């Protein structure tokens, strides 16, 4: 990649989403979303980025309960991206690279 080349709109969007993922305001969710964003945003399509962004807009407490399996996921948020976030949480001995 040429360092002098301008970033694409998609690259800028990914950086903005990564920043938002780290600063939701609920530390546990920040760690989960931030870890996912650091490892997975670069490979997501625009539709998948839309799914991730929608989850960033969901209330923190609800998202945390969904990720723990303590509350049913609202159908609009029950997406493949949410499934990937939940799988991240279900790893054995997870580490959080944020």
N, C-alpha and C positions, 0 to 999 in steps of 0.2 A: 504494500500500500504506500502510495506517495504521500509523505507528511504534508506537502503543500496542497494536496488535492482537497477541495471542499467536501465536508461531510454531506451525505445524502439525508434527505428528510427522514428516512427510516432509521438511520443511525442516530440522528438527533432525538427522535422519539424514544428509541431504546434507552438512551442516556437519561432522558427525563423520567422515564418510567423507573429506571433503576434508582435514581435519586429519590423519587416518591416512595418506592418500596422500602427504603431505609429509614424513612421519617414519617411513618404513619401516626406515631404517638403512643403506641402500645408496644412496649419493648419486645415481648414474646413474638408478636406478629411481625414486627420489624425484622427480627432475626430470621424468621421463616421466609418472608417475602424477599428480604435482602439476599439471602443465600440462594433462593431460586433465581432471582434476577441476575445475580453475579454469574451463575453457571448456565442459565438457560435462555435469557432474552435474545442473545445473538442468533439463535437458530429459529426463532418464532416467525411465523407469517404475520401479515397485517391482521388477519382475523383472530389469530391467537393472541396478538398484542391487544386487540380489542377486549378479549375475554379477561386477560390479566388486568387491564385498566379498569374494567367493570368491578373486578374484585378489590382493587385498590380503593374504589369509591364505596364499597360496602362497609357497614359499621364494624369496627374492630372487635367488639365483644362478640358479635354474631359470628364473624369469621373464625375467631378463636374457638368458639363452641363447635362450629362445623368441623374444623380441623381435628378437634379432639374426639369427634363422633358423639358429642353430648347433645347435639340438636340436629334435626334434619336440615339438609342444605336446601335453601330456596331453589326451586327449579331453574330460575334464570341464571343462577350462579353454579349450578351443577354441570360444569363443563369439563372437557378434557384437561384444561389448564388447572382447574381446581383439583382434579384427580391427581395430577402431578405434584401439586403442592402438598396434598394429603399424604401421598407416597413418600415425599421428602420427610415428613414428620414421623412416619412409621418405620423409618430405618432403624436398625439395631445400632445402638450407641451412636446416635447422630452427632455430628459436629456442625457448628454454625460458623461459616467463614466470612463473617461480617465484621 
